[in-house]
């Protein structure tokens, strides 16, 4: 994809979640625009933003996987961070972050029939490349041989059948479907609750309520 196309997608994301305003319960225009501004600065000032060898921080891709009713989410109990999160991981040089998210979702869940959800269509826009569903910038604590650094995470929305067999990879303690209400209790961090509120708003726009 390259940084140029990613910047275009980020502008589309800004129109959807900031300018046009899919107003969800966690909506905060200042927060969203601040995250986008920081990500833009990072992309334009960093030589290798998609490589984990950029020790100060790097792009990651993640996927919020939902069932076809939009009532449940598939979460991983992350082995290193010890918390329930969406599936995801490092870009490792891949600039098409949507494909990073898809790859990580497959590898961490074993699901083979994942599909992107076209958020553009929910807004009655023309279909296109998958747009990020949520963007978050968070600190990863220092570990042995790895300094504290930032993950600039682009999360995409994927749908899967709940009855397809799920595996647990070596990166997880567990991978499990959770009803939204339960997921909100499992990890009430703002970055997670914002995703769930966006999902509820999107579901309403798509006429699934």
Secondary structure by P-SEA (a helix, b strand, c coil): ccaaaaaaaaaaaaaaccccccccccccaaaaaaaaaaaaaaaacccccccccccccbbbbbbbcccccccbbbbbcccccccccccccccccccaaaaaaaaaaaaaccccbbbbbccccccccccccccccbbbbbbbcccccccbbbbbbbbbbbbbbcccbbbbcccccbbbbbcaaaaaaacccaaaaaaaaaaaaaaaaaccc
